Amino acid sequence: MARYHIETYGCTANRGESRAIEQRLRDGGHHPADGPEDADVAILNTCTVVEKTERNMLRRAEELQDETGDLVVTGCMALAQGEEFAEADVDADVVHWDEVPEAAMNGECPTTTPDTEPILDGAIGILPIARGCMSDCSYCITKRATGKIDSPPVEENVEKARALIHAGAKEIRITGQDTGVYGWDEGERKLHVLLDRICDIEGDFRVRVGMANPKGVHGIRDELADVFAENDELYNFLHAPVQSGSNDVLGDMRRQHQVEEFLEVVETFDDRLDEWTLSTDFIVGFPTETEADHEQSMDLLRRVRPEKINVTRFSKRPGTDAADMKGLGGTVKKERSKAMSELKREVVGEVHESMVGERREVLAVRPGTADSVKCRDGAYRQVIVQHADEHDVAPGDFLEVEITGHETMYTFGQPV
């Protein structure tokens, strides 16, 4: 688990984004530090309203990189002028607001504490289906806090989902350290069974499945893909973090899966679904990663072309086996991270460009910046509807939009 420090500059919308980031970090078991010098990761949420502000943001980023363990930069300047941080030689992950929690978690699983209960957050219902995992990754400290998988019965989780829907939830987010191994402690993986049952609940809603490690998914890939294909309530979205394209590095990470198993999961979903979103994670600069290993990761990204990609530079966590390994230099990690992030933007940008001109049904899920609302289409791609009040669109509404344009990480939709 990480200790984080977050600083926010600019408007009310930026402060709202920071609150959402902090909530996800806390839900993941991470804790605020007393200050940047005590933090494992510092998060700088930037503003870029005038030139003086830009200079202040660069100066603060330079200060923070010297005061803390890792630095994540997000916000308006990160999105509009992200290259300026690299040009100023600031050693940071520069990411979209939505990507901050994954970047800050350093490839670790989210942590669900024993007293975690479902919560309703606006139109979103968050349903933790289990605690713990079956992995023992060499870089992850979370396992020490959670232990092995502990799965409540299917019916218990179905009733919790039903209660959220009856309370007004339009999007149910299934969460856990590793949703793919739900039921393993009872001798049978049951994620596909649980999802099928939740989709039978009466109501108009959508379901998003949270992180599922490739090894857990691999054993039920056919059953799981069939459930996705048969239920319109499920977003066609799978978050399966591969972490590396090298089997040697995966072995040193103790990730349990090999690249070939990850590819078999992807191929199964490709066969069953006409359109779906693959989300995956890469850790660059693991202590044993060679240049050839890095190229294998780049090749894997080019081959599977996931639409959501979390790129994290390796950072040691105290008490883990990887913390005792001789690390790579910061320059090497920075260069590899930059190369993969550039490829990521290319891959994701191509997907969003291909959507322009299409009509799609979306669900409005959260307020956005200014007078906008964040929506999701059937494959969980983010669509921003601007001038929401003018169009009388609010979180919880289903609507049809035409995709009119895009930025790297999201598209814009006009209600029709």
C-alpha positions as CSV (number, residue, x, y, z in Angstrom):
1,M,0.0,0.0,0.0
2,A,1.3,3.5,-0.9
3,R,1.3,6.8,1.0
4,Y,0.3,9.6,-1.3
5,H,0.4,13.4,-1.3
6,I,-1.8,15.3,-3.7
7,E,-1.7,19.0,-4.6
8,T,-4.3,20.7,-6.7
9,Y,-4.2,24.0,-8.6
10,G,-6.7,25.9,-10.6
11,C,-10.5,25.8,-10.7
12,T,-13.3,24.0,-8.9
13,A,-13.4,21.3,-11.6
14,N,-9.8,20.4,-10.9
15,R,-10.6,20.2,-7.2
16,G,-13.4,17.8,-8.0
17,E,-11.1,15.6,-10.1
18,S,-8.7,15.5,-7.2
19,R,-11.4,14.4,-4.8
20,A,-12.3,11.6,-7.2
21,I,-8.7,10.5,-7.5
22,E,-8.3,10.5,-3.7
23,Q,-11.5,8.5,-3.2
24,R,-10.2,5.8,-5.6
25,L,-6.8,5.7,-3.8
26,R,-8.5,5.3,-0.5
27,D,-10.8,2.6,-1.9
28,G,-7.6,0.9,-3.0
29,G,-6.2,0.8,0.5
30,H,-3.7,3.7,0.1
31,H,-3.3,6.4,2.7
32,P,-2.5,10.2,2.7
33,A,1.0,11.2,3.8
34,D,1.8,14.1,6.1
35,G,3.6,15.8,3.2
36,P,5.5,15.1,0.0
37,E,8.7,14.1,1.9
38,D,6.8,11.3,3.6
39,A,4.9,10.1,0.5
40,D,5.7,7.1,-1.8
41,V,4.0,9.1,-4.6
42,A,3.1,12.7,-5.1
43,I,0.3,13.8,-7.4
44,L,0.4,17.3,-9.0
45,N,-3.0,18.3,-10.5
46,T,-2.0,21.2,-12.7
47,C,-3.6,24.4,-14.1
48,T,-2.5,26.3,-17.2
49,V,-4.6,29.3,-17.3
50,V,-1.8,31.8,-18.0
51,E,1.9,31.7,-18.8
52,K,2.8,32.6,-15.2
53,T,0.8,29.6,-14.0
54,E,2.7,27.3,-16.4
55,R,6.0,28.4,-15.0
56,N,4.7,27.9,-11.4
57,M,3.6,24.4,-12.4
58,L,6.9,23.5,-13.8
59,R,8.8,24.9,-10.8
60,R,6.5,23.0,-8.4
61,A,7.0,19.7,-10.4
62,E,10.7,20.2,-10.2
63,E,10.5,20.7,-6.4
64,L,8.2,17.7,-5.9
65,Q,10.4,15.3,-7.9
66,D,13.2,16.0,-5.4
67,E,11.0,15.8,-2.3
68,T,9.1,12.5,-2.9
69,G,9.4,8.9,-4.1
70,D,7.5,9.1,-7.4
71,L,5.7,11.9,-9.1
72,V,2.5,11.8,-11.2
73,V,1.5,14.9,-13.0
74,T,-2.1,15.4,-14.3
75,G,-4.6,18.1,-14.9
76,C,-5.0,20.8,-17.6
77,M,-1.3,21.5,-18.2
78,A,-0.5,17.8,-18.3
79,L,-3.1,17.3,-21.0
80,A,-2.5,20.4,-23.1
81,Q,1.3,20.8,-22.7
82,G,2.5,17.6,-21.2
83,E,5.7,17.6,-23.3
84,E,6.9,20.7,-21.4
85,F,7.6,18.6,-18.3
86,A,9.8,16.2,-20.3
87,E,11.6,19.2,-21.9
88,A,12.2,20.6,-18.4
89,D,13.7,17.2,-17.5
90,V,11.0,16.6,-14.9
91,D,11.0,12.9,-14.0
92,A,7.3,12.2,-13.8
93,D,4.4,10.1,-15.2
94,V,2.2,12.6,-17.1
95,V,-1.3,11.2,-17.4
96,H,-5.0,11.9,-17.7
97,W,-7.0,12.4,-14.5
98,D,-8.7,9.0,-15.0
99,E,-5.3,7.2,-15.1
100,V,-3.8,8.7,-11.9
101,P,-4.9,5.9,-9.5
102,E,-3.4,3.2,-11.6
103,A,-0.2,5.1,-12.0
104,A,0.0,5.8,-8.3
105,M,-0.7,2.2,-7.4
106,N,2.5,1.0,-9.2
107,G,1.0,-2.1,-10.6
108,E,-0.4,-3.3,-7.2
109,C,-3.8,-4.7,-6.8
110,P,-6.4,-2.5,-5.1
111,T,-6.9,-3.3,-1.4
112,T,-10.4,-4.1,-0.1
113,T,-10.5,-4.0,3.7
114,P,-12.6,-6.5,5.7
115,D,-15.2,-3.9,6.5
116,T,-15.7,-2.7,2.9
117,E,-19.3,-2.5,1.9
118,P,-21.1,-1.6,-1.3
119,I,-21.5,2.2,-1.8
120,L,-23.7,4.4,-4.0
121,D,-21.7,7.3,-5.5
122,G,-24.2,9.2,-7.6
123,A,-25.3,7.0,-10.5
124,I,-22.5,4.5,-9.8
125,G,-22.8,1.6,-7.4
126,I,-19.5,0.1,-6.2
127,L,-19.7,-3.6,-5.3
128,P,-16.6,-5.3,-3.8
129,I,-17.3,-9.0,-4.5
130,A,-14.4,-10.5,-2.6
131,R,-11.2,-9.8,-0.6
132,G,-7.7,-11.0,-1.2
133,C,-6.1,-12.7,-4.2
134,M,-4.3,-15.9,-5.2
135,S,-1.2,-14.1,-6.4
136,D,2.2,-13.5,-4.8
137,C,3.8,-10.9,-7.0
138,S,7.3,-10.0,-6.0
139,Y,6.7,-6.3,-6.3
140,C,3.4,-6.0,-4.5
141,I,2.9,-5.2,-0.9
142,T,-0.9,-5.5,-1.0
143,K,-0.9,-9.2,-0.4
144,R,0.5,-8.6,3.1
145,A,-2.7,-6.6,3.9
146,T,-5.3,-8.8,2.3
147,G,-4.3,-12.5,2.3
148,K,-5.8,-15.1,0.1
149,I,-9.1,-14.8,-1.7
150,D,-12.2,-14.8,0.5
151,S,-15.4,-15.0,-1.6
152,P,-18.8,-14.4,-0.2
153,P,-21.6,-16.6,-1.8
154,V,-22.9,-15.6,-5.2
155,E,-26.4,-15.0,-3.8
156,E,-25.0,-12.6,-1.2
157,N,-23.3,-10.5,-3.9
158,V,-26.4,-10.6,-6.1
159,E,-28.5,-9.2,-3.3
160,K,-26.0,-6.4,-2.7
161,A,-26.2,-5.6,-6.4
162,R,-30.0,-5.6,-6.3
163,A,-30.0,-3.2,-3.4
164,L,-27.7,-0.8,-5.3
165,I,-29.9,-0.9,-8.3
166,H,-33.1,-0.4,-6.3
167,A,-31.3,2.6,-4.6
168,G,-30.8,4.2,-8.0
169,A,-27.5,2.9,-9.4
170,K,-27.3,2.8,-13.2
171,E,-23.7,1.5,-13.3
172,I,-22.5,-1.4,-11.1
173,R,-18.8,-1.6,-10.8
174,I,-17.6,-5.0,-9.7
175,T,-14.4,-4.6,-7.8
176,G,-11.8,-6.7,-5.9
177,Q,-8.1,-7.4,-5.8
178,D,-8.6,-10.0,-8.6
179,T,-12.2,-10.5,-9.7
180,G,-11.1,-13.4,-12.0
181,V,-10.4,-15.7,-9.0
182,Y,-13.8,-15.1,-7.3
183,G,-14.9,-18.4,-5.9
184,W,-11.4,-20.1,-6.1
185,D,-11.4,-20.5,-2.3
186,E,-14.6,-22.6,-2.6
187,G,-13.0,-24.8,-5.3
188,E,-14.6,-23.2,-8.4
189,R,-14.2,-19.9,-10.1
190,K,-17.6,-18.3,-10.3
191,L,-17.2,-14.8,-11.8
192,H,-19.2,-15.8,-14.9
193,V,-21.9,-17.2,-12.7
194,L,-22.1,-14.1,-10.6
195,L,-22.2,-11.8,-13.6
196,D,-25.0,-13.8,-15.3
197,R,-27.1,-13.6,-12.1
198,I,-26.6,-9.9,-11.7
199,C,-27.6,-9.2,-15.3
200,D,-30.9,-11.0,-14.5
201,I,-31.9,-8.3,-12.0
202,E,-34.8,-6.3,-13.2
203,G,-33.9,-2.7,-14.2
204,D,-32.0,-0.6,-16.8
205,F,-28.3,-0.6,-15.8
206,R,-24.8,-1.5,-16.9
207,V,-22.1,-3.6,-15.2
208,R,-18.4,-3.0,-15.4
209,V,-16.0,-5.8,-14.3
210,G,-12.9,-4.6,-12.4
211,M,-9.4,-5.9,-12.6
212,A,-9.0,-9.6,-13.3
213,N,-5.5,-11.1,-13.6
214,P,-4.9,-13.1,-16.8
215,K,-4.2,-16.4,-15.0
216,G,-7.6,-16.3,-13.2
217,V,-9.5,-15.3,-16.4
218,H,-7.6,-17.9,-18.5
219,G,-9.3,-20.9,-16.8
220,I,-12.8,-19.5,-17.4
221,R,-12.2,-17.5,-20.6
222,D,-14.8,-19.4,-22.7
223,E,-17.5,-19.2,-20.0
224,L,-16.7,-15.6,-19.3
225,A,-16.7,-14.4,-22.9
226,D,-20.0,-16.2,-23.5
227,V,-21.6,-14.3,-20.6
228,F,-20.4,-11.0,-22.0
229,A,-21.8,-11.9,-25.4
230,E,-25.2,-12.9,-24.0
231,N,-25.8,-10.0,-21.7
232,D,-26.3,-6.4,-23.0
233,E,-26.1,-5.2,-19.4
234,L,-22.4,-6.0,-19.3
235,Y,-20.0,-3.4,-20.7
236,N,-17.8,-5.3,-23.2
237,F,-14.7,-4.4,-21.2
238,L,-12.0,-6.5,-19.6
239,H,-9.1,-5.2,-17.5
240,A,-6.4,-7.9,-17.5
241,P,-3.0,-6.5,-16.5
242,V,-0.3,-8.3,-18.4
243,Q,2.6,-6.1,-16.9
244,S,5.2,-7.4,-19.3
245,G,5.6,-8.9,-22.7
246,S,8.6,-11.0,-21.6
247,N,8.0,-14.4,-19.9
248,D,11.4,-14.0,-18.2
249,V,10.3,-10.8,-16.5
250,L,6.9,-12.2,-15.7
251,G,8.6,-15.1,-13.9
252,D,10.7,-12.7,-11.9
253,M,7.6,-10.8,-11.1
254,R,5.9,-14.1,-10.0
255,R,2.9,-13.1,-12.1
256,Q,1.7,-16.7,-12.6
257,H,0.6,-16.3,-16.2
258,Q,2.7,-16.3,-19.3
259,V,2.3,-14.1,-22.4
260,E,0.7,-17.0,-24.3
261,E,-2.1,-17.3,-21.8
262,F,-2.8,-13.6,-22.0
263,L,-3.0,-13.8,-25.7
264,E,-5.4,-16.8,-25.5
265,V,-7.7,-14.7,-23.3
266,V,-7.6,-11.9,-25.9
267,E,-8.2,-14.2,-28.8
268,T,-11.2,-15.8,-27.0
269,F,-12.9,-12.4,-26.5
270,D,-12.1,-11.4,-30.0
271,D,-13.9,-14.5,-31.3
272,R,-17.0,-14.0,-29.1
273,L,-17.5,-10.2,-29.3
274,D,-17.8,-7.9,-32.3
275,E,-16.5,-4.9,-30.3
276,W,-14.9,-4.8,-26.9
277,T,-12.3,-2.9,-25.0
278,L,-9.2,-4.5,-23.6
279,S,-7.5,-2.6,-20.7
280,T,-4.1,-3.7,-19.6
281,D,-1.1,-2.5,-17.5
282,F,2.6,-2.5,-18.1
283,I,5.3,-2.0,-15.6
284,V,8.4,-0.7,-17.3
285,G,11.9,-0.8,-15.8
286,F,11.5,-3.8,-13.5
287,P,14.9,-4.6,-12.1
288,T,15.6,-7.6,-14.3
289,E,14.1,-6.1,-17.5
290,T,16.6,-5.9,-20.3
291,E,16.3,-3.8,-23.5
292,A,15.2,-7.0,-25.3
293,D,12.5,-7.6,-22.6
294,H,11.3,-4.0,-23.1
295,E,11.0,-4.5,-26.8
296,Q,8.9,-7.7,-26.3
297,S,6.5,-5.5,-24.2
298,M,6.4,-3.0,-27.0
299,D,5.8,-5.7,-29.6
300,L,2.9,-7.2,-27.5
301,L,1.3,-3.7,-27.2
302,R,1.5,-3.4,-31.0
303,R,0.0,-6.8,-31.5
304,V,-3.0,-6.7,-29.2
305,R,-3.6,-2.9,-29.4
306,P,-5.5,-2.5,-26.1
307,E,-7.7,0.6,-26.0
308,K,-6.8,1.4,-22.4
309,I,-3.2,1.1,-21.3
310,N,-1.7,2.0,-17.9
311,V,2.0,2.5,-18.1
312,T,3.8,2.6,-14.7
313,R,7.5,2.9,-14.0
314,F,8.7,0.4,-11.5
315,S,9.1,1.7,-8.0
316,K,10.2,-0.3,-5.0
317,R,7.8,-1.1,-2.2
318,P,9.3,-1.7,1.2
319,G,9.2,-5.3,2.4
320,T,8.7,-6.8,-1.1
321,D,11.2,-9.2,-2.7
322,A,11.6,-6.9,-5.6
323,A,12.8,-4.1,-3.3
324,D,16.0,-6.1,-2.6
325,M,16.8,-6.4,-6.4
326,K,19.4,-4.0,-7.9
327,G,17.3,-1.5,-9.8
328,L,17.7,0.1,-13.2
329,G,18.7,3.7,-13.4
330,G,16.1,6.4,-13.5
331,T,17.1,7.5,-17.0
332,V,16.5,4.0,-18.4
333,K,13.1,3.8,-16.8
334,K,12.2,7.2,-18.0
335,E,13.2,6.5,-21.6
336,R,11.3,3.2,-21.7
337,S,8.2,4.8,-20.1
338,K,8.3,7.6,-22.6
339,A,8.6,5.2,-25.6
340,M,5.7,3.1,-24.4
341,S,3.5,6.1,-23.5
342,E,4.0,7.5,-27.0
343,L,3.0,4.1,-28.5
344,K,0.0,4.1,-26.2
345,R,-1.2,7.5,-27.4
346,E,-0.9,6.3,-31.0
347,V,-2.9,3.1,-30.4
348,V,-5.6,4.8,-28.3
349,G,-5.8,7.8,-30.7
350,E,-6.4,5.5,-33.7
351,V,-9.4,3.8,-31.9
352,H,-11.0,7.1,-31.1
353,E,-10.4,8.5,-34.5
354,S,-12.2,5.5,-36.0
355,M,-15.3,6.3,-33.9
356,V,-15.8,9.8,-35.3
357,G,-19.1,10.0,-37.2
358,E,-20.7,7.0,-35.6
359,R,-23.8,7.0,-33.5
360,R,-23.7,5.2,-30.1
361,E,-25.9,4.6,-27.1
362,V,-24.2,5.8,-24.0
363,L,-24.9,6.0,-20.3
364,A,-24.1,9.3,-18.5
365,V,-22.2,8.4,-15.3
366,R,-20.4,11.4,-13.8
367,P,-20.3,15.2,-14.0
368,G,-17.4,16.4,-16.0
369,T,-15.5,19.7,-16.1
370,A,-17.4,22.9,-16.7
371,D,-20.9,22.1,-18.0
372,S,-20.1,18.6,-19.3
373,V,-21.0,15.0,-18.4
374,K,-18.8,11.8,-18.7
375,C,-20.6,9.0,-20.5
376,R,-19.7,5.4,-21.4
377,D,-20.6,3.5,-24.5
378,G,-21.2,-0.3,-24.7
379,A,-17.5,-1.0,-24.8
380,Y,-16.8,1.3,-21.8
381,R,-15.2,4.0,-24.0
382,Q,-15.4,7.4,-22.5
383,V,-17.6,9.9,-24.3
384,I,-17.8,13.6,-23.2
385,V,-21.1,15.4,-23.8
386,Q,-20.5,19.1,-23.5
387,H,-23.2,21.7,-22.6
388,A,-25.0,19.0,-20.6
389,D,-27.6,21.4,-19.1
390,E,-28.5,22.7,-22.5
391,H,-29.2,19.1,-23.6
392,D,-30.8,18.2,-20.3
393,V,-28.4,15.4,-19.7
394,A,-27.5,14.2,-16.2
395,P,-25.7,11.2,-14.6
396,G,-28.0,8.2,-14.9
397,D,-29.4,9.1,-18.3
398,F,-29.2,6.8,-21.3
399,L,-29.0,8.7,-24.6
400,E,-27.9,8.4,-28.2
401,V,-25.0,10.5,-29.4
402,E,-23.0,11.1,-32.6
403,I,-19.2,11.0,-32.0
404,T,-18.0,14.4,-33.3
405,G,-14.3,14.4,-32.3
406,H,-11.7,13.1,-29.8
407,E,-8.7,13.8,-27.6
408,T,-6.2,11.0,-26.9
409,M,-8.1,9.4,-24.0
410,Y,-11.7,10.2,-24.8
411,T,-14.2,11.2,-27.5
412,F,-16.8,14.0,-27.7
413,G,-20.5,13.1,-28.4
414,Q,-23.4,15.3,-29.6
415,P,-26.9,14.1,-28.4
416,V,-29.1,13.2,-31.4
